[in-house]
Amino acid sequence: MLTAKVIRYKNNSQKRFVCCGECGLNYSHRDYNILLEYQKLIYIRYKGESKKEETLCHECFCGKVQEMCSLEDGRVKLVDGGEAYILNFNEYNG
């Protein structure tokens, strides 16, 4: 099962940015924290197929997991602070 982590920043810097490694979508930490609070955007960090840690926006992450479903069991453990959720992507693949 793939394990991924929701990225959260404690600082509200306008000068530091988080960026999706797939589509290039980027926001300052301050703006991202606002979008995260209002459940509009989530950046996720996980170790990809290359075993290198990647940062993706939620849209690119879901697309990447759906591509990998045939290789894995299609389940993802998503950790957000002290909470953990199991997402099953096989249910959406027919």
Stockholm file with secondary structure:
# STOCKHOLM 1.0

chainA/1-94         MLTAKVIRYKNNSQKRFVCCGECGLNYSHRDYNILLEYQKLIYIRYKGESKKEETLCHECFCGKVQEMCSLEDGRVKLVDGGEAYILNFNEYNG
#=GR chainA/1-94 SS CEEEEECCCSSCCSSCEEECTTTCCEEEHHHHHHHHHTTSCCEEEEECTTSSEEEEEHHHHHHHHHHHTTTSCSEEEEEETTEEEEEEGGGGCC
#=GC SS_cons        CEEEEECCCSSCCSSCEEECTTTCCEEEHHHHHHHHHTTSCCEEEEECTTSSEEEEEHHHHHHHHHHHTTTSCSEEEEEETTEEEEEEGGGGCC
//
